């Protein structure tokens, strides 16, 4: 059995990497961690880097047996296979994702809701609402939920149907199947808060043009925005840190920084106060200072 020490990780990591790469997806690899203290944070990070899931360790007298399950890298909605209209549908791999169970998403999203004072934002629009996870969080967090008017837009028919079912008892919610590129067809009006999480970065959307259109035509002058930029990939049900772009086999963040910076500067020019937070999802929160 391979013996690894975080103190010697520079030399030991290559051995570990070669061992993992030779395995088939779903296989479990065990190694002995010879460090006396068990650093769970470091182990979780290591598992992500190796595209593995960390399983419960076994405690020995002076070391630990660490088990890593190799992820099925092909099991990811990022691969773009299947029906384009149902890429994010109820039968897709995307539907198995629960962002609200991930602290690095939920904590920062809750902070964003607090920053915009969501209870005072009567009309709320979510672009790319899918089955309504972000609205579920608002429902649990808000003290004024019944007085809010929530509108969710998504291109995926089955996701919208599921959202309607989840919120069937909430008469203050409206879910519409629609194309963000043709929002004018929906006669939406303007909103006090606009939320969009990982949607405007879709390949069929002109990011800069669409973003400016949303701010100019759908956001009240004294409104607020919450934007979530994915800095992660969802692989085999695991949230793996780091944005990925085409033609790179490792995380590359240039497009992420470019989009965040563009939105920040544009909103500041429109007299909004902008903050940037987050980790696996980068949250841009903007509130009017007029």
C-alpha positions as CSV (number, residue, x, y, z in Angstrom):
1,X,0.0,0.0,0.0
2,X,1.3,3.5,-0.9
3,X,2.3,5.6,2.0
4,X,1.8,9.4,1.8
5,X,2.7,12.3,4.0
6,X,1.4,15.8,3.5
7,X,4.8,17.0,4.7
8,X,6.3,15.3,1.6
9,X,3.4,16.0,-0.7
10,X,5.6,17.5,-3.4
11,X,7.3,14.2,-4.0
12,X,4.4,11.9,-2.9
13,X,1.7,13.6,-5.0
14,X,3.0,12.4,-8.3
15,X,2.9,8.8,-7.1
16,X,-0.6,9.3,-5.9
17,X,-1.7,11.0,-9.1
18,X,-0.3,8.2,-11.3
19,X,-2.0,5.6,-9.1
20,X,-5.4,7.3,-9.4
21,X,-5.1,8.0,-13.2
22,X,-4.6,4.3,-13.8
23,X,-7.9,3.3,-12.2
24,X,-11.3,3.0,-13.8
25,X,-14.1,5.3,-12.8
26,X,-15.9,4.1,-9.7
27,X,-12.8,2.2,-8.4
28,X,-11.6,2.8,-4.8
29,X,-8.0,3.5,-4.1
30,X,-6.6,3.3,-0.6
31,X,-3.4,4.7,0.8
32,X,-1.8,5.1,4.2
33,X,-1.6,8.7,5.5
34,X,1.4,8.7,7.8
35,X,0.8,12.2,9.3
36,X,-0.2,12.0,13.0
37,X,-2.9,14.6,12.7
38,X,-5.8,14.1,10.3
39,X,-6.4,17.3,8.3
40,X,-9.9,16.8,6.8
41,X,-9.9,20.1,4.9
42,X,-6.6,19.1,3.1
43,X,-8.0,15.6,2.4
44,X,-11.2,17.1,0.8
45,X,-9.2,19.4,-1.3
46,X,-6.9,16.6,-2.4
47,X,-9.8,14.4,-3.3
48,X,-11.3,17.2,-5.5
49,X,-8.0,17.8,-7.2
50,X,-7.8,14.0,-8.0
51,X,-11.5,13.9,-9.2
52,X,-12.4,11.6,-6.4
53,X,-14.9,11.3,-3.5
54,X,-13.4,11.1,0.0
55,X,-14.8,8.1,1.9
56,X,-14.6,7.8,5.7
57,X,-11.0,7.1,6.8
58,X,-9.9,4.2,8.9
59,X,-8.0,5.1,12.1
60,X,-4.8,3.1,12.9
61,X,-2.5,3.4,15.8
62,X,-0.1,6.0,14.3
63,X,-1.6,6.6,10.8
64,X,-4.8,6.5,8.8
65,X,-6.1,4.5,5.8
66,X,-7.6,7.0,3.3
67,X,-10.1,5.7,0.7
68,X,-10.8,7.7,-2.5
69,X,-13.5,6.7,-4.9
70,X,-12.7,7.8,-8.5
71,X,-15.5,9.9,-10.0
72,X,-17.2,9.2,-13.3
73,X,-15.9,12.3,-15.1
74,X,-18.2,11.7,-18.0
75,X,-21.2,11.9,-15.7
76,X,-21.7,15.7,-15.9
77,X,-24.2,18.0,-17.5
78,X,-21.2,20.1,-18.6
79,X,-20.6,17.5,-21.3
80,X,-23.6,18.9,-23.2
81,X,-24.9,15.6,-24.5
82,X,-28.6,14.8,-25.1
83,X,-31.6,17.1,-25.8
84,X,-30.4,20.7,-25.6
85,X,-33.8,21.9,-24.3
86,X,-33.7,19.3,-21.5
87,X,-30.0,19.6,-20.5
88,X,-31.2,21.0,-17.2
89,X,-34.5,19.0,-17.1
90,X,-35.8,16.8,-14.3
91,X,-34.2,13.6,-15.9
92,X,-30.8,15.2,-16.4
93,X,-27.7,14.9,-14.3
94,X,-28.2,18.6,-13.4
95,X,-31.4,17.7,-11.6
96,X,-29.4,15.6,-9.1
97,X,-27.5,18.7,-7.9
98,X,-28.6,20.3,-4.6
99,X,-26.8,23.6,-4.3
100,X,-28.6,24.3,-1.1
101,X,-26.8,21.4,0.6
102,X,-23.4,22.9,-0.2
103,X,-22.3,25.4,2.5
104,X,-19.9,27.2,0.1
105,X,-22.9,28.1,-2.1
106,X,-25.7,28.5,0.5
107,X,-23.8,30.7,3.0
108,X,-22.7,33.2,0.4
109,X,-26.2,33.2,-1.2
110,X,-27.8,33.9,2.2
111,X,-25.3,36.7,2.7
112,X,-26.3,38.2,-0.6
113,X,-30.0,38.0,0.3
114,X,-29.2,39.8,3.6
115,X,-27.1,42.5,1.7
116,X,-30.0,43.4,-0.6
117,X,-32.5,43.3,2.2
118,X,-34.7,40.8,0.3
119,X,-37.9,41.5,2.4
120,X,-38.0,45.0,1.0
121,X,-37.7,43.8,-2.6
122,X,-41.3,43.2,-3.5
123,X,-41.0,42.1,-7.1
124,X,-38.3,39.5,-7.5
125,X,-37.2,38.0,-10.9
126,X,-35.0,34.9,-11.2
127,X,-33.5,34.3,-14.6
128,X,-32.7,30.6,-15.1
129,X,-34.9,29.6,-12.1
130,X,-34.9,25.8,-13.0
131,X,-36.9,24.1,-10.3
132,X,-36.8,27.1,-7.9
133,X,-33.9,26.3,-5.5
134,X,-33.1,30.0,-5.0
135,X,-36.8,30.8,-4.3
136,X,-36.9,27.9,-1.7
137,X,-34.1,29.6,0.1
138,X,-35.9,32.9,0.1
139,X,-39.1,31.2,1.4
140,X,-37.2,29.8,4.3
141,X,-35.1,33.0,5.0
142,X,-37.7,35.8,4.4
143,X,-40.0,37.1,7.2
144,X,-42.1,38.7,4.5
145,X,-42.4,36.0,1.9
146,X,-46.2,36.1,1.5
147,X,-45.9,39.8,0.5
148,X,-43.3,39.2,-2.2
149,X,-44.1,38.6,-5.8
150,X,-41.7,36.1,-7.3
151,X,-41.3,35.4,-11.0
152,X,-39.1,32.7,-12.4
153,X,-38.1,32.2,-16.0
154,X,-36.4,29.1,-17.5
155,X,-36.0,27.6,-21.0
156,X,-36.5,24.0,-19.7
157,X,-40.2,22.9,-19.7
158,X,-39.9,20.0,-17.2
159,X,-37.9,22.2,-14.7
160,X,-40.7,24.8,-14.8
161,X,-43.3,22.2,-14.3
162,X,-41.4,20.9,-11.3
163,X,-41.1,24.4,-9.9
164,X,-44.9,24.9,-10.3
165,X,-45.5,21.7,-8.4
166,X,-43.1,22.6,-5.5
167,X,-44.7,26.1,-5.1
168,X,-48.3,25.0,-5.9
169,X,-49.6,26.4,-2.6
170,X,-47.8,29.8,-3.0
171,X,-50.0,32.1,-4.9
172,X,-47.3,34.8,-5.0
173,X,-45.1,32.8,-7.3
174,X,-45.2,32.7,-11.1
175,X,-43.1,30.4,-13.3
176,X,-42.8,30.9,-17.0
177,X,-41.2,28.9,-19.8
178,X,-39.2,31.4,-21.8
179,X,-36.0,32.3,-23.6
180,X,-33.8,34.9,-21.9
181,X,-32.8,36.1,-25.4
182,X,-36.4,37.1,-25.9
183,X,-37.6,38.5,-22.6
184,X,-39.6,41.2,-24.3
185,X,-42.1,38.6,-25.4
186,X,-43.1,38.0,-21.8
187,X,-44.2,41.6,-20.8
188,X,-42.5,41.2,-17.4
189,X,-42.3,44.8,-16.3
190,X,-39.6,45.9,-13.9
191,X,-38.3,44.4,-10.6
192,X,-36.9,45.4,-7.3
193,X,-34.5,42.4,-7.2
194,X,-33.1,40.3,-10.1
195,X,-31.4,37.0,-9.4
196,X,-29.4,35.0,-11.9
197,X,-27.2,32.1,-10.9
198,X,-24.9,30.5,-13.5
199,X,-27.3,31.3,-16.4
200,X,-26.0,34.2,-18.4
201,X,-22.8,32.3,-19.0
202,X,-24.6,29.9,-21.3
203,X,-23.1,29.5,-24.7
204,X,-26.3,30.6,-26.5
205,X,-26.4,34.0,-24.7
206,X,-24.4,37.1,-25.6
207,X,-23.3,37.8,-22.0
208,X,-22.5,41.5,-22.1
209,X,-25.5,42.5,-24.3
210,X,-28.0,40.4,-22.3
211,X,-26.7,41.7,-19.0
212,X,-27.0,45.3,-20.0
213,X,-30.5,44.7,-21.4
214,X,-31.6,43.2,-18.1
215,X,-30.2,46.2,-16.1
216,X,-31.6,48.8,-18.4
217,X,-35.1,47.4,-19.1
218,X,-36.0,45.1,-16.2
219,X,-34.4,46.5,-13.0
220,X,-35.8,49.4,-11.1
221,X,-33.5,52.3,-10.6
222,X,-33.5,51.7,-6.8
223,X,-33.4,47.9,-7.2
224,X,-30.8,45.3,-6.5
225,X,-29.1,42.4,-8.2
226,X,-27.6,39.0,-7.1
227,X,-25.5,37.3,-9.7
228,X,-23.8,33.9,-9.2
229,X,-20.8,33.0,-11.4
230,X,-19.9,29.3,-11.2
231,X,-16.3,28.8,-10.1
232,X,-16.8,25.0,-10.0
233,X,-17.9,22.0,-12.1
234,X,-20.4,19.4,-11.1
235,X,-19.0,15.9,-11.8
236,X,-20.7,12.7,-10.7
237,X,-22.7,14.7,-8.1
238,X,-19.6,16.3,-6.6
239,X,-18.9,20.1,-6.7
240,X,-15.4,20.4,-7.9
241,X,-13.7,23.8,-7.4
242,X,-12.5,25.8,-10.3
243,X,-14.1,27.1,-13.5
244,X,-13.3,25.1,-16.7
245,X,-13.2,26.4,-20.2
246,X,-12.8,24.7,-23.6
247,X,-9.3,23.6,-24.7
248,X,-8.0,23.5,-21.1
249,X,-7.6,20.3,-19.1
250,X,-7.3,22.3,-15.8
251,X,-9.2,25.2,-14.1
252,X,-8.7,28.5,-15.9
253,X,-10.4,31.6,-14.5
254,X,-9.9,34.4,-17.1
255,X,-13.4,34.4,-18.4
256,X,-14.9,34.3,-14.9
257,X,-12.9,37.3,-13.9
258,X,-13.6,39.1,-17.1
259,X,-17.4,38.7,-16.7
260,X,-17.4,39.6,-13.0
261,X,-15.3,42.7,-13.7
262,X,-17.5,43.8,-16.6
263,X,-20.7,43.6,-14.5
264,X,-19.1,45.4,-11.6
265,X,-17.9,48.3,-13.6
266,X,-21.2,48.6,-15.5
267,X,-23.3,48.6,-12.3
268,X,-21.0,51.1,-10.6
269,X,-21.4,53.4,-13.6
270,X,-25.2,53.1,-13.0
271,X,-24.7,54.2,-9.4
272,X,-24.8,50.8,-7.7
273,X,-22.7,49.7,-4.7
274,X,-21.1,46.3,-5.7
275,X,-19.6,43.6,-3.6
276,X,-17.9,40.4,-4.7
277,X,-17.9,37.3,-2.4
278,X,-17.9,33.5,-2.6
279,X,-15.7,30.6,-3.5
280,X,-17.2,27.8,-5.6
281,X,-19.8,30.3,-6.8
282,X,-18.7,33.9,-7.0
283,X,-21.5,36.2,-5.9
284,X,-21.9,39.8,-7.2
285,X,-24.3,41.7,-5.1
286,X,-25.4,45.2,-6.2
287,X,-27.6,47.7,-4.5
288,X,-28.6,51.2,-5.7
289,X,-27.0,54.2,-4.0
290,X,-29.3,56.8,-5.6
